[in-house]
Structure formats: structure tokens, C-alpha cells
Amino acid sequence: MTQPAPVDVLVMGAGTIGCFIGGSLAAEGVRVIFVGRPRVLEALARRGLTVSDLDGTERFVPPETLFLADHVPAGIRPSLVLLTVKSAATAEAAAELAAVLPAGTPVLSLQNGISNAAVAAKAAPMLYVLPGMVPYNVAEIAPGEFHRGTTGRLAAQRSRALRPWLAVFDRAGVPIDRYDDMLPVQWGKLLLNLNNPVNALSGLPLREQLLERGYRRCLAALMDEALDAVSWANIVPAKLASVSPRRMPAILRLPTPLFRLVAARMLRIDAMARSSMADDLALGRRTEIDALCGEVVRLAKSNGASAPLNEKMVELMEAWPERPEHLSAQELQSKLGLL
């Protein structure tokens, strides 16, 4: 892209989430510019952008209609920015946006973890940053092809800035629910995302991993620590799955035949679904483990407690580049001290 094009939405971070949501909007005629890494942009320029989901919907945006850039072009004036970079890149991405965009431009953070919107707002105080949440899993199944493998609806802080977009996101198949307080929603999502490192270390598709009781025991133990931490902080996490967060660890520990029955809705995951953290390991990229398990450790410590299992999971993920090996359920339980 050599000159600024008239755009409605800027996707800052054309990864799996950015391409899926931005692609869904573009398929509805929204003018979207995708800012991202050369690897992804080259695939989009060559093959176009395909988005699909577990319900059988598939949409294609031809390459010649895509606006692509490796940086935020000067003079651009989007009505909405979707911030979808990895957590470690939040401050840098926000500063780049602030250097180019008009003051007050709405920026919706659709990132994992708890603190990204605050980090972005600090780095770009002239922009209007809103916290958001993506409940579903998206995988890049081929270059330029992004597949939603689980269910859910986007969540965002209630704001007048989003009102004109609600019907647009609805038509695009990526509806948004709005909340007055996003913190319980973010913690509800983080609790579920504690499965990301478990899935990444397993090397298995999500559904297959969840059907192994040993891996579920690891997730349940991580969730127990997180639930203690939010309880000490007087945070009540929102119910985002088919069961309440407090009941989830006990259900995860059930024998697999009983778990299949009780958690049938939770297991509505197609065979292509995997965690984005697993993709990060496969591509040799830095993971978001600090924004997940690290957040639990920090919250626990802020209340004079500890979260040793989440701390250990951070260590295991950070050690991956030196020893890139997947762990069986028994091996992971052993490393977490659960056997």
C-alpha cells in the first residue's frame, strides 16, 4: 500500500484474531486496512483472505480488494481501530498509532490478559482505548485462511463510540456484547485461557487434549490458584462457559466418560481448533504466558499469597526454546507436582 486509502477500520496486528475479525468485516463491505508482519501480509496479497467457522460459514475477500501495510500509514483516519497485537507488543503498537492517528480515535483492545488496554492507554493517552475480549479460538489453517473453532460473542466496554458499529459487527457474524465493567469478563476469559499453555505443551488439538483427564487435572489446578487469587482481590469472574468458574475445576477432574456428558457444550470444538499459544511455539515466537499465568502470579503476590503452579507454567513455557518438546499428560502433571 503506497498511499493512504479511505478506510473504516484499522486492524493493528494482522494475526489470527485480527485477520478473522477484520476479514469478517471486510467480507461485509467494510473498508479494513490490515497492519501486520510480512509473512501474513504476503500470504494475503497472494491468496486473499478466507474466514470460516465451525458452523460451516465461509467467506472470501479477494486479494485485490485488501488494504495491507507493514506500518500505520500517515494521513489515515479510521473510525475504529482493533488492537490485536500480542501482549508484549502493546505499548509499541499503541505508540505507533498515537503518532499517526487523530486524538480521540477509538481503539478496541481485543487481546488476551487483563492489562493490555491500560498499557495501550498509557502509551497513547490521546487515543480512546477500550478494553475488549475475544471468547473464541481462531486458528490459521493455511496461509490466508483463518478458522473459528469454538463459539462465543465478542465483549467490550460499553461506550457511545461503539454504538454505530454494533449492527455492522452483527451482520459480519462477529457480534459484540457490551459491559459496564469489563474486569469480571476479562478474568472469566483468563481462567479459560489458562488452558492455552496446557494445550501448547501437549502438542494436541484442543478437543483431543481436553479429552485427556491428566491434562484437565493440570488446568483445574491452575484454575484453583487463579480462583483463590481473584477471591482475595474481591473479583467475581464472569461466567463465559456453560458452567460457572467456581464449578469448572471439579468438572475438569471428572473421569472422561462423565466429563463428556457434563461438558458436552464445552466440547463443541472442531478438529482444527488449537490454541494460539501452540501456534506461537510452532513459529518460534514469544508467547503470551506472562499475560495469563503471570497475571495470576502477580495478583496472588499483591495479596501476600503465591501461585506456584502458575509460576511453574511460566517457567516451562519460557524454557521451551531451549528444550522444544511436547509433554504427555503424565509428564506435565509430574512437572507441576500433581503426581
C-alpha positions as CSV (number, residue, x, y, z in Angstrom):
1,M,0.0,0.0,0.0
2,T,1.8,3.2,-1.2
3,Q,-0.9,5.8,-0.3
4,P,-3.5,6.1,2.4
5,A,-6.8,4.6,1.3
6,P,-10.2,5.6,2.7
7,V,-10.8,3.0,5.4
8,D,-13.3,2.4,8.2
9,V,-11.4,0.0,10.4
10,L,-7.7,-0.4,11.1
11,V,-6.6,-3.8,12.3
12,M,-3.4,-3.3,14.3
13,G,-1.9,-6.8,14.4
14,A,-2.9,-8.9,11.4
15,G,-2.6,-12.2,13.2
16,T,-5.3,-14.9,13.7
17,I,-7.7,-12.8,15.6
18,G,-7.1,-9.6,13.6
19,C,-7.5,-11.4,10.3
20,F,-10.6,-13.3,11.4
21,I,-12.5,-10.3,12.7
22,G,-11.1,-7.9,10.2
23,G,-11.8,-10.4,7.4
24,S,-15.4,-10.9,8.6
25,L,-15.9,-7.2,8.4
26,A,-14.2,-6.8,5.0
27,A,-16.4,-9.6,3.6
28,E,-19.4,-7.4,4.6
29,G,-18.0,-4.4,2.6
30,V,-16.3,-2.6,5.5
31,R,-13.1,-0.9,4.3
32,V,-10.4,-2.5,6.5
33,I,-6.7,-1.9,6.5
34,F,-4.6,-4.8,7.9
35,V,-1.3,-3.8,9.6
36,G,0.9,-6.8,10.3
37,R,4.0,-8.9,9.7
38,P,5.4,-9.6,6.2
39,R,4.7,-13.3,6.5
40,V,0.9,-12.8,6.9
41,L,0.7,-9.8,4.5
42,E,2.4,-11.6,1.7
43,A,0.0,-14.6,2.0
44,L,-3.0,-12.2,2.0
45,A,-1.7,-10.3,-1.1
46,R,-1.1,-13.7,-2.9
47,R,-4.2,-15.7,-1.8
48,G,-6.7,-13.2,-0.4
49,L,-8.4,-13.7,3.0
50,T,-10.7,-16.6,3.9
51,V,-12.6,-16.8,7.2
52,S,-14.6,-19.8,8.2
53,D,-16.2,-21.2,11.4
54,L,-17.4,-24.5,13.0
55,D,-21.0,-23.7,11.8
56,G,-19.9,-24.2,8.2
57,T,-19.8,-20.5,7.2
58,E,-17.0,-19.5,4.8
59,R,-16.3,-16.0,3.3
60,F,-13.6,-14.9,0.9
61,V,-12.1,-11.5,0.4
62,P,-10.1,-11.3,-2.9
63,P,-6.5,-10.1,-2.7
64,E,-7.1,-7.1,-5.0
65,T,-9.7,-5.7,-2.6
66,L,-7.5,-5.9,0.6
67,F,-5.6,-2.9,2.0
68,L,-2.3,-4.1,3.5
69,A,0.5,-2.3,5.2
70,D,3.5,-3.1,7.4
71,H,3.1,0.1,9.4
72,V,0.4,2.6,10.1
73,P,0.3,5.0,7.0
74,A,0.5,8.7,7.6
75,G,-2.7,10.6,7.0
76,I,-5.0,7.7,7.7
77,R,-8.3,8.4,9.5
78,P,-10.1,5.1,10.6
79,S,-13.3,5.3,12.5
80,L,-12.3,2.4,14.7
81,V,-9.0,0.6,15.5
82,L,-8.9,-3.1,16.5
83,L,-5.8,-3.7,18.6
84,T,-4.9,-7.3,18.2
85,V,-1.1,-7.5,18.6
86,K,0.4,-9.9,21.1
87,S,0.6,-8.5,24.7
88,A,4.4,-7.9,24.6
89,A,3.9,-5.5,21.6
90,T,1.0,-3.5,23.1
91,A,3.0,-0.4,24.1
92,E,5.0,-0.2,20.9
93,A,1.8,-0.6,18.7
94,A,-0.1,1.9,20.7
95,A,2.7,4.5,20.4
96,E,2.8,3.9,16.6
97,L,-0.9,4.5,16.4
98,A,-0.7,7.7,18.6
99,A,2.0,9.1,16.3
100,V,-0.3,9.0,13.3
101,L,-4.0,8.9,14.2
102,P,-6.2,11.9,15.3
103,A,-6.7,12.4,19.0
104,G,-9.8,10.6,20.3
105,T,-9.7,7.8,17.8
106,P,-11.5,4.7,19.4
107,V,-9.2,1.8,19.9
108,L,-10.7,-1.5,21.0
109,S,-8.2,-3.9,22.6
110,L,-9.1,-7.4,21.6
111,Q,-6.2,-9.1,23.4
112,N,-5.6,-11.7,26.0
113,G,-4.9,-10.9,29.6
114,I,-6.1,-8.1,31.9
115,S,-3.8,-5.2,31.5
116,N,-3.4,-4.5,27.7
117,A,-6.0,-1.8,27.5
118,A,-4.3,0.1,30.4
119,V,-0.9,-0.4,28.8
120,A,-2.1,1.0,25.5
121,A,-3.9,3.9,27.1
122,K,-0.6,4.8,28.9
123,A,1.4,4.6,25.7
124,A,-1.2,6.5,23.7
125,P,-3.1,8.9,26.1
126,M,-4.6,10.9,23.2
127,L,-6.4,7.9,21.9
128,Y,-9.7,6.5,23.3
129,V,-8.7,2.9,24.4
130,L,-11.5,0.5,25.3
131,P,-11.0,-3.0,26.8
132,G,-12.5,-5.9,24.9
133,M,-12.4,-9.6,24.9
134,V,-12.5,-12.4,22.3
135,P,-14.1,-15.6,23.7
136,Y,-13.4,-18.0,20.8
137,N,-10.4,-19.8,19.4
138,V,-9.2,-18.9,15.9
139,A,-6.5,-20.9,14.0
140,E,-4.6,-20.2,10.9
141,I,-5.3,-23.4,9.0
142,A,-3.4,-22.4,5.9
143,P,-1.8,-19.1,4.6
144,G,-4.6,-16.6,4.4
145,E,-7.2,-18.9,5.9
146,F,-8.5,-18.3,9.4
147,H,-11.0,-20.6,11.1
148,R,-13.0,-20.1,14.3
149,G,-13.2,-23.4,16.0
150,T,-15.2,-22.6,19.1
151,T,-18.3,-20.5,20.0
152,G,-18.9,-17.2,21.7
153,R,-19.5,-13.4,21.3
154,L,-17.1,-10.5,21.5
155,A,-17.2,-8.4,24.6
156,A,-16.4,-4.7,25.0
157,Q,-16.6,-1.8,27.5
158,R,-19.9,0.0,27.0
159,S,-19.2,3.2,25.0
160,R,-21.0,5.5,22.7
161,A,-18.1,5.1,20.3
162,L,-19.1,1.6,19.6
163,R,-22.8,2.2,19.0
164,P,-22.5,2.8,15.2
165,W,-20.6,-0.5,14.9
166,L,-22.9,-2.9,16.7
167,A,-25.2,-3.7,13.7
168,V,-22.1,-3.9,11.4
169,F,-20.4,-6.4,13.6
170,D,-23.7,-8.3,13.9
171,R,-24.0,-8.6,10.1
172,A,-20.4,-9.7,9.8
173,G,-21.0,-12.6,12.2
174,V,-18.8,-11.2,15.0
175,P,-21.4,-9.7,17.3
176,I,-20.4,-7.6,20.4
177,D,-21.9,-7.7,23.9
178,R,-21.3,-4.6,25.9
179,Y,-20.5,-4.4,29.7
180,D,-20.2,-1.6,32.2
181,D,-17.4,-3.4,34.0
182,M,-15.0,-5.5,31.8
183,L,-12.8,-6.7,34.7
184,P,-15.0,-9.7,35.6
185,V,-15.3,-10.6,31.9
186,Q,-11.6,-10.4,31.4
187,W,-10.9,-12.6,34.4
188,G,-13.6,-15.1,33.3
189,K,-11.8,-15.3,30.0
190,L,-8.3,-15.6,31.6
191,L,-9.5,-18.5,33.7
192,L,-10.4,-20.4,30.4
193,N,-7.2,-19.2,28.7
194,L,-5.1,-21.0,31.4
195,N,-5.7,-24.0,29.1
196,N,-3.6,-22.3,26.4
197,P,-0.2,-23.3,27.9
198,V,-1.5,-26.8,28.7
199,N,-2.6,-27.2,25.1
200,A,0.6,-25.7,23.7
201,L,2.8,-28.1,25.7
202,S,0.6,-31.1,24.8
203,G,1.0,-30.6,21.1
204,L,-2.6,-31.9,20.6
205,P,-5.7,-30.2,19.0
206,L,-7.8,-28.6,21.7
207,R,-10.6,-31.2,21.8
208,E,-8.2,-34.1,21.9
209,Q,-6.3,-32.5,24.7
210,L,-9.4,-31.7,26.7
211,L,-10.5,-35.4,26.5
212,E,-7.3,-36.5,28.4
213,R,-8.0,-36.4,32.1
214,G,-4.4,-35.7,33.0
215,Y,-4.3,-32.5,31.1
216,R,-7.6,-31.5,32.5
217,R,-6.2,-32.0,36.0
218,C,-3.4,-29.6,35.2
219,L,-5.8,-27.0,34.0
220,A,-8.0,-27.5,37.1
221,A,-5.0,-26.9,39.4
222,L,-4.1,-23.7,37.6
223,M,-7.7,-22.5,37.8
224,D,-7.9,-23.3,41.5
225,E,-4.9,-20.9,42.1
226,A,-6.4,-18.2,39.9
227,L,-9.8,-18.5,41.7
228,D,-8.1,-18.1,45.0
229,A,-6.3,-15.0,43.7
230,V,-9.4,-13.3,42.4
231,S,-11.3,-14.2,45.6
232,W,-8.6,-12.4,47.7
233,A,-8.9,-9.4,45.3
234,N,-12.8,-9.4,45.6
235,I,-13.2,-10.0,41.9
236,V,-16.1,-12.2,40.8
237,P,-15.2,-13.6,37.4
238,A,-18.0,-13.7,34.8
239,K,-19.5,-17.0,33.6
240,L,-18.3,-17.4,30.0
241,A,-18.6,-21.1,29.6
242,S,-21.6,-23.4,30.1
243,V,-20.8,-23.7,33.9
244,S,-19.7,-21.2,36.5
245,P,-16.0,-20.6,37.0
246,R,-16.2,-22.0,40.6
247,R,-17.6,-25.3,39.4
248,M,-15.2,-25.7,36.5
249,P,-12.2,-27.3,38.3
250,A,-14.4,-30.1,39.8
251,I,-15.9,-30.8,36.3
252,L,-12.5,-30.9,34.7
253,R,-11.4,-33.5,37.2
254,L,-14.3,-35.9,36.4
255,P,-13.5,-39.2,34.7
256,T,-13.5,-38.7,31.0
257,P,-16.8,-40.6,30.2
258,L,-18.6,-38.5,32.8
259,F,-16.8,-35.3,31.6
260,R,-18.0,-36.0,28.0
261,L,-21.6,-35.9,29.3
262,V,-21.4,-33.0,31.7
263,A,-19.3,-30.8,29.5
264,A,-20.9,-31.6,26.1
265,R,-21.3,-27.9,25.3
266,M,-17.7,-27.1,26.3
267,L,-16.5,-29.8,23.9
268,R,-18.3,-28.2,20.9
269,I,-14.9,-27.7,19.3
270,D,-14.0,-28.8,15.8
271,A,-10.9,-30.8,15.0
272,M,-9.0,-27.8,13.6
273,A,-9.1,-25.8,16.8
274,R,-5.9,-25.3,18.7
275,S,-4.6,-22.5,21.0
276,S,-2.8,-19.5,19.6
277,M,0.0,-20.3,22.1
278,A,0.6,-23.6,20.3
279,D,0.9,-21.6,17.0
280,D,3.4,-19.3,18.7
281,L,5.6,-22.3,19.8
282,A,5.5,-23.8,16.4
283,L,6.6,-20.5,14.8
284,G,9.3,-19.8,17.4
285,R,7.5,-16.7,18.6
286,R,7.4,-15.3,22.2
287,T,4.2,-16.5,23.9
288,E,1.7,-14.5,26.0
289,I,2.3,-16.7,29.1
290,D,3.1,-13.6,31.2
291,A,-0.3,-12.1,30.3
292,L,-2.0,-15.3,31.5
293,C,-0.3,-17.3,34.2
294,G,2.0,-14.4,35.0
295,E,-1.1,-12.2,35.7
296,V,-2.3,-14.9,38.2
297,V,1.1,-14.9,39.9
298,R,1.1,-11.1,40.2
299,L,-2.5,-10.9,41.6
300,A,-1.7,-13.5,44.2
301,K,1.5,-11.7,45.3
302,S,-0.3,-8.4,45.5
303,N,-2.4,-10.1,48.3
304,G,0.6,-11.6,50.1
305,A,-0.1,-15.1,48.6
306,S,1.5,-17.2,45.9
307,A,0.5,-19.2,42.8
308,P,3.4,-21.7,42.5
309,L,1.7,-23.9,39.7
310,N,1.1,-20.9,37.5
311,E,4.6,-19.7,38.2
312,K,5.9,-23.1,37.2
313,M,3.9,-23.0,34.0
314,V,5.6,-19.7,33.1
315,E,9.0,-21.3,33.6
316,L,8.0,-24.3,31.4
317,M,6.8,-22.1,28.6
318,E,9.9,-19.8,28.8
319,A,12.2,-22.8,28.7
320,W,10.6,-24.1,25.5
321,P,13.1,-22.5,23.0
322,E,15.9,-24.4,24.8
323,R,14.1,-27.7,25.0
324,P,11.3,-27.8,22.5
325,E,9.5,-31.0,23.4
326,H,5.8,-31.7,24.0
327,L,4.8,-33.3,27.3
328,S,2.4,-36.2,27.9
329,A,-0.3,-35.6,30.4
330,Q,1.7,-37.7,33.0
331,E,4.8,-35.7,32.3
332,L,3.1,-32.3,32.7
333,Q,1.4,-33.4,35.9
334,S,4.8,-34.6,37.2
335,K,6.4,-31.2,36.4
336,L,3.6,-29.4,38.2
337,G,3.9,-31.7,41.2
338,L,0.4,-33.2,40.8
339,L,1.6,-36.8,40.9
